[in-house]
Amino acid sequence: MRLKLPASHMALPARFKRTSLPAQLDQIVHKTRRNAEMARSLAVTMSLIDIRNNTPTQLKR
């Protein structure tokens, strides 16, 4: 039988702001930023994987 603990909120120092966005991995890119054919006024952002810090790429070497 497992005991479920309620999620606790961690107190942040005054200099840190709490964001409403969940924590994300570096490899995950938001859906709207993934599309290379966006509006021309916006800069095109492409996802780059940091090979040095990416575990799956280190395993393939």
CORWORA-V576753 format. One record per pair of residues at least 12 apart in sequence whose ideal C-beta (glycine too) atoms are under 8 Angstrom apart, sorted by the first residue. I is the first residue (numbers start at 1). GAP is how many residues later the second one is. Records with the same first field share a line. If there is no record, write none. Layout:
I->GAP ; GAP
//
This chain:
26->23 ; 24 ; 27
27->20 ; 22 ; 27
29->16 ; 18
33->12 ; 14
34->13
//
